[in-house]
Amino acid sequence: MPEITGFDHLYLSVSNLARAEAFYDRAMAVLGFHKNRFELGVEAHVQYYNRHFGLVLRPARFANAHEPYAPGLHHVCLRVDSIDDVMSASRELRAAGIPASDAALHTAYAPDYWATHFHDPDGIHFEITNYRAERRARHDNWPLA
């Protein structure tokens, strides 16, 4: 059976491509992503990518507001290596004009769960969390018994 090793890319439909691109240019630069543009058919797309995966913005075809508790996407969680990286991401996002929350410990999720949160112009919730002990153990001890 083939093993899924990660996400290859994530497509986000945005209500205003220019506004979203300006936001994501700032956010993704802080997080070390590169950028390119391409067209599918007649629609412009903007791609941000690092060595692990890509995030693509495409024009929305309907004018519905994002609702995280409706069926579909609730939030996007990006992982960094350490707690210090979460703190740095939070500071650097705010320095880039993106209202990210302070990095904080969330023990309700795990004893070492640190995260910062922010939203894109369409209200999509992003979270950045650290590579926690439970996740590292799962990775290092795979396959699980």
CYANA upper distance limits for C-alpha pairs under 8 A (distance plus 0.5 A):
  7 PHE  CA     53 PHE  CA      6.90
  8 ASP  CA     52 HIS  CA      7.74
  8 ASP  CA     53 PHE  CA      5.29
  8 ASP  CA     54 GLY  CA      6.88
  9 HIS  CA     53 PHE  CA      5.80
  9 HIS  CA     54 GLY  CA      4.89
  9 HIS  CA     55 LEU  CA      5.98
  9 HIS  CA     56 VAL  CA      7.73
 10 LEU  CA     54 GLY  CA      6.85
 10 LEU  CA     55 LEU  CA      5.29
 10 LEU  CA     56 VAL  CA      6.61
 11 TYR  CA     55 LEU  CA      6.43
 11 TYR  CA     56 VAL  CA      5.19
 11 TYR  CA     57 LEU  CA      6.45
 11 TYR  CA     58 ARG  CA      7.58
 12 LEU  CA     55 LEU  CA      7.98
 12 LEU  CA     56 VAL  CA      6.62
 12 LEU  CA     57 LEU  CA      5.53
 12 LEU  CA     58 ARG  CA      6.74
 13 SER  CA     57 LEU  CA      6.44
 13 SER  CA     58 ARG  CA      5.42
 13 SER  CA     59 PRO  CA      5.90
 13 SER  CA     60 ALA  CA      5.08
 13 SER  CA     61 ARG  CA      8.46
 14 VAL  CA     20 ALA  CA      7.22
 14 VAL  CA     57 LEU  CA      7.04
 14 VAL  CA     58 ARG  CA      6.63
 14 VAL  CA     59 PRO  CA      5.75
 14 VAL  CA     60 ALA  CA      5.56
 14 VAL  CA    122 ASP  CA      7.15
 15 SER  CA     20 ALA  CA      8.47
 15 SER  CA     59 PRO  CA      6.80
 15 SER  CA     60 ALA  CA      5.86
 15 SER  CA     62 PHE  CA      8.46
 15 SER  CA     63 ALA  CA      7.10
 15 SER  CA    122 ASP  CA      7.33
 16 ASN  CA     20 ALA  CA      6.59
 16 ASN  CA     59 PRO  CA      7.34
 16 ASN  CA     60 ALA  CA      8.35
 17 LEU  CA     21 GLU  CA      6.36
 17 LEU  CA     57 LEU  CA      7.78
 17 LEU  CA     58 ARG  CA      7.45
 17 LEU  CA     59 PRO  CA      6.38
 18 ALA  CA     22 ALA  CA      6.78
 19 ARG  CA     23 PHE  CA      6.96
 19 ARG  CA    121 PRO  CA      7.88
 20 ALA  CA     24 TYR  CA      6.52
 20 ALA  CA     57 LEU  CA      8.32
 20 ALA  CA    120 ASP  CA      7.85
 20 ALA  CA    121 PRO  CA      6.76
 20 ALA  CA    122 ASP  CA      8.48
 21 GLU  CA     25 ASP  CA      6.28
 21 GLU  CA     46 VAL  CA      7.76
 21 GLU  CA     57 LEU  CA      8.26
 22 ALA  CA     26 ARG  CA      7.23
 23 PHE  CA     27 ALA  CA      6.84
 23 PHE  CA     98 ILE  CA      8.41
 23 PHE  CA    120 ASP  CA      7.54
 23 PHE  CA    121 PRO  CA      7.77
 24 TYR  CA     28 MET  CA      6.00
 24 TYR  CA     29 ALA  CA      8.40
 24 TYR  CA    120 ASP  CA      8.32
 25 ASP  CA     29 ALA  CA      6.49
 26 ARG  CA     30 VAL  CA      6.99
 26 ARG  CA     93 LEU  CA      8.30
 26 ARG  CA     96 ALA  CA      6.61
 26 ARG  CA     97 GLY  CA      8.46
 26 ARG  CA     98 ILE  CA      8.37
 27 ALA  CA     31 LEU  CA      7.06
 27 ALA  CA     93 LEU  CA      6.77
 27 ALA  CA     96 ALA  CA      7.86
 27 ALA  CA     98 ILE  CA      7.71
 28 MET  CA     32 GLY  CA      6.68
 28 MET  CA     33 PHE  CA      5.67
 28 MET  CA     34 HIS  CA      8.12
 28 MET  CA     48 TYR  CA      7.48
 29 ALA  CA     33 PHE  CA      6.09
 29 ALA  CA     34 HIS  CA      7.73
 30 VAL  CA     89 ALA  CA      7.58
 30 VAL  CA     92 GLU  CA      6.80
 30 VAL  CA     93 LEU  CA      6.92
 30 VAL  CA     96 ALA  CA      8.23
 31 LEU  CA     89 ALA  CA      7.59
 32 GLY  CA     50 ASN  CA      7.47
 33 PHE  CA     48 TYR  CA      6.22
 33 PHE  CA     49 TYR  CA      5.59
 33 PHE  CA     50 ASN  CA      5.44
 34 HIS  CA     48 TYR  CA      5.91
 34 HIS  CA     49 TYR  CA      5.76
 34 HIS  CA     50 ASN  CA      6.73
 35 LYS  CA     46 VAL  CA      7.74
 35 LYS  CA     47 GLN  CA      6.05
 35 LYS  CA     48 TYR  CA      4.95
 35 LYS  CA     49 TYR  CA      6.84
 36 ASN  CA     46 VAL  CA      6.56
 36 ASN  CA     47 GLN  CA      5.81
 36 ASN  CA     48 TYR  CA      7.15
 37 ARG  CA     44 ALA  CA      7.70
 37 ARG  CA     45 HIS  CA      6.21
 37 ARG  CA     46 VAL  CA      5.03
 37 ARG  CA     47 GLN  CA      6.42
 38 PHE  CA     44 ALA  CA      6.50
 38 PHE  CA     45 HIS  CA      5.80
 38 PHE  CA     46 VAL  CA      7.02
 38 PHE  CA     47 GLN  CA      8.30
 39 GLU  CA     43 GLU  CA      5.87
 39 GLU  CA     44 ALA  CA      5.02
 39 GLU  CA     45 HIS  CA      6.11
 40 LEU  CA     44 ALA  CA      7.22
 40 LEU  CA     45 HIS  CA      7.77
 43 GLU  CA     58 ARG  CA      7.98
 43 GLU  CA     59 PRO  CA      7.69
 44 ALA  CA     58 ARG  CA      7.26
 44 ALA  CA     59 PRO  CA      7.95
 45 HIS  CA     56 VAL  CA      7.21
 45 HIS  CA     57 LEU  CA      6.13
 45 HIS  CA     58 ARG  CA      5.36
 45 HIS  CA     59 PRO  CA      7.90
 46 VAL  CA     56 VAL  CA      6.11
 46 VAL  CA     57 LEU  CA      5.62
 46 VAL  CA     58 ARG  CA      7.29
 47 GLN  CA     54 GLY  CA      7.08
 47 GLN  CA     55 LEU  CA      6.24
 47 GLN  CA     56 VAL  CA      4.79
 47 GLN  CA     57 LEU  CA      6.83
 48 TYR  CA     54 GLY  CA      6.08
 48 TYR  CA     55 LEU  CA      5.69
 48 TYR  CA     56 VAL  CA      6.74
 49 TYR  CA     53 PHE  CA      6.25
 49 TYR  CA     54 GLY  CA      4.59
 49 TYR  CA     55 LEU  CA      6.69
 50 ASN  CA     54 GLY  CA      7.02
 65 ALA  CA    122 ASP  CA      7.41
 65 ALA  CA    123 GLY  CA      8.33
 66 HIS  CA    122 ASP  CA      6.85
 66 HIS  CA    123 GLY  CA      6.53
 66 HIS  CA    124 ILE  CA      7.09
 67 GLU  CA     74 HIS  CA      8.27
 67 GLU  CA    123 GLY  CA      8.45
 68 PRO  CA     72 GLY  CA      7.94
 68 PRO  CA     73 LEU  CA      6.77
 68 PRO  CA     74 HIS  CA      4.81
 68 PRO  CA     75 HIS  CA      7.50
 68 PRO  CA    124 ILE  CA      8.00
 68 PRO  CA    125 HIS  CA      8.42
 69 TYR  CA     74 HIS  CA      6.87
 70 ALA  CA     74 HIS  CA      8.42
 74 HIS  CA    124 ILE  CA      8.25
 74 HIS  CA    125 HIS  CA      7.78
 75 HIS  CA    124 ILE  CA      6.92
 75 HIS  CA    125 HIS  CA      5.34
 75 HIS  CA    126 PHE  CA      6.24
 75 HIS  CA    127 GLU  CA      7.85
 76 VAL  CA    124 ILE  CA      8.35
 76 VAL  CA    125 HIS  CA      6.89
 76 VAL  CA    126 PHE  CA      5.37
 76 VAL  CA    127 GLU  CA      6.66
 77 CYS  CA    126 PHE  CA      6.27
 77 CYS  CA    127 GLU  CA      4.99
 77 CYS  CA    128 ILE  CA      6.06
 77 CYS  CA    129 THR  CA      7.51
 78 LEU  CA    126 PHE  CA      8.02
 78 LEU  CA    127 GLU  CA      6.60
 78 LEU  CA    128 ILE  CA      5.23
 78 LEU  CA    129 THR  CA      6.86
 79 ARG  CA    128 ILE  CA      6.09
 79 ARG  CA    129 THR  CA      5.48
 79 ARG  CA    130 ASN  CA      6.06
 79 ARG  CA    131 TYR  CA      6.70
 80 VAL  CA     85 ASP  CA      6.64
 80 VAL  CA     86 VAL  CA      7.19
 80 VAL  CA    128 ILE  CA      7.45
 80 VAL  CA    129 THR  CA      6.65
 80 VAL  CA    130 ASN  CA      5.51
 80 VAL  CA    131 TYR  CA      6.57
 81 ASP  CA     85 ASP  CA      7.01
 81 ASP  CA    130 ASN  CA      5.96
 81 ASP  CA    131 TYR  CA      5.51
 82 SER  CA     86 VAL  CA      7.10
 82 SER  CA    130 ASN  CA      5.47
 82 SER  CA    131 TYR  CA      6.57
 82 SER  CA    132 ARG  CA      8.49
 83 ILE  CA     87 MET  CA      6.85
 83 ILE  CA    114 TRP  CA      6.73
 83 ILE  CA    129 THR  CA      8.27
 83 ILE  CA    130 ASN  CA      6.00
 84 ASP  CA     88 SER  CA      6.55
 85 ASP  CA     89 ALA  CA      6.49
 85 ASP  CA    130 ASN  CA      7.83
 86 VAL  CA     90 SER  CA      6.72
 86 VAL  CA    103 ALA  CA      6.72
 86 VAL  CA    114 TRP  CA      7.43
 86 VAL  CA    115 ALA  CA      6.70
 86 VAL  CA    116 THR  CA      7.12
 86 VAL  CA    128 ILE  CA      6.92
 86 VAL  CA    129 THR  CA      6.60
 86 VAL  CA    130 ASN  CA      6.74
 87 MET  CA     91 ARG  CA      6.82
 87 MET  CA    102 ASP  CA      7.93
 87 MET  CA    103 ALA  CA      5.65
 87 MET  CA    116 THR  CA      8.16
 88 SER  CA     92 GLU  CA      6.48
 89 ALA  CA     93 LEU  CA      6.37
 89 ALA  CA    116 THR  CA      8.34
 89 ALA  CA    128 ILE  CA      8.33
 90 SER  CA     94 ARG  CA      6.84
 90 SER  CA    100 ALA  CA      6.31
 90 SER  CA    101 SER  CA      7.11
 90 SER  CA    102 ASP  CA      6.53
 90 SER  CA    103 ALA  CA      6.51
 90 SER  CA    116 THR  CA      6.41
 90 SER  CA    117 HIS  CA      8.49
 91 ARG  CA     95 ALA  CA      6.67
 91 ARG  CA    100 ALA  CA      8.45
 91 ARG  CA    102 ASP  CA      8.14
 92 GLU  CA     96 ALA  CA      6.67
 93 LEU  CA     97 GLY  CA      7.05
 93 LEU  CA     98 ILE  CA      5.71
 93 LEU  CA     99 PRO  CA      7.60
 93 LEU  CA    100 ALA  CA      6.73
 94 ARG  CA     98 ILE  CA      5.34
 94 ARG  CA     99 PRO  CA      5.90
 94 ARG  CA    100 ALA  CA      6.30
 98 ILE  CA    118 PHE  CA      7.90
 99 PRO  CA    118 PHE  CA      6.79
 99 PRO  CA    119 HIS  CA      8.47
100 ALA  CA    116 THR  CA      6.95
100 ALA  CA    117 HIS  CA      5.94
100 ALA  CA    118 PHE  CA      5.07
100 ALA  CA    119 HIS  CA      8.34
101 SER  CA    116 THR  CA      5.77
101 SER  CA    117 HIS  CA      5.78
101 SER  CA    118 PHE  CA      7.05
102 ASP  CA    116 THR  CA      6.44
102 ASP  CA    117 HIS  CA      8.47
103 ALA  CA    114 TRP  CA      6.99
103 ALA  CA    115 ALA  CA      5.82
103 ALA  CA    116 THR  CA      5.12
104 ALA  CA    114 TRP  CA      5.86
104 ALA  CA    115 ALA  CA      6.16
104 ALA  CA    116 THR  CA      7.19
105 LEU  CA    112 ASP  CA      7.42
105 LEU  CA    113 TYR  CA      6.18
105 LEU  CA    114 TRP  CA      4.90
105 LEU  CA    115 ALA  CA      7.20
106 HIS  CA    110 ALA  CA      7.34
106 HIS  CA    111 PRO  CA      7.84
106 HIS  CA    112 ASP  CA      8.04
106 HIS  CA    113 TYR  CA      5.84
106 HIS  CA    114 TRP  CA      6.46
106 HIS  CA    115 ALA  CA      7.86
107 THR  CA    111 PRO  CA      5.12
107 THR  CA    112 ASP  CA      7.19
107 THR  CA    113 TYR  CA      6.67
109 TYR  CA    113 TYR  CA      6.86
112 ASP  CA    132 ARG  CA      6.69
112 ASP  CA    133 ALA  CA      7.87
113 TYR  CA    129 THR  CA      7.43
113 TYR  CA    130 ASN  CA      7.26
113 TYR  CA    132 ARG  CA      6.99
114 TRP  CA    129 THR  CA      6.07
114 TRP  CA    130 ASN  CA      6.49
115 ALA  CA    127 GLU  CA      7.00
115 ALA  CA    128 ILE  CA      5.88
115 ALA  CA    129 THR  CA      4.90
115 ALA  CA    130 ASN  CA      7.46
116 THR  CA    127 GLU  CA      6.21
116 THR  CA    128 ILE  CA      5.91
116 THR  CA    129 THR  CA      7.33
117 HIS  CA    125 HIS  CA      7.62
117 HIS  CA    126 PHE  CA      6.15
117 HIS  CA    127 GLU  CA      4.98
117 HIS  CA    128 ILE  CA      7.02
118 PHE  CA    125 HIS  CA      6.48
118 PHE  CA    126 PHE  CA      5.80
118 PHE  CA    127 GLU  CA      7.06
119 HIS  CA    123 GLY  CA      5.78
119 HIS  CA    124 ILE  CA      5.79
119 HIS  CA    125 HIS  CA      5.05
119 HIS  CA    126 PHE  CA      6.27
120 ASP  CA    124 ILE  CA      5.83
120 ASP  CA    125 HIS  CA      7.29
120 ASP  CA    126 PHE  CA      8.13
131 TYR  CA    135 ARG  CA      6.96
131 TYR  CA    136 ARG  CA      7.22
132 ARG  CA    136 ARG  CA      6.73
133 ALA  CA    137 ALA  CA      6.53
134 GLU  CA    138 ARG  CA      6.65
135 ARG  CA    139 HIS  CA      6.72
136 ARG  CA    140 ASP  CA      6.50
137 ALA  CA    141 ASN  CA      6.28
138 ARG  CA    142 TRP  CA      6.49
138 ARG  CA    144 LEU  CA      7.87
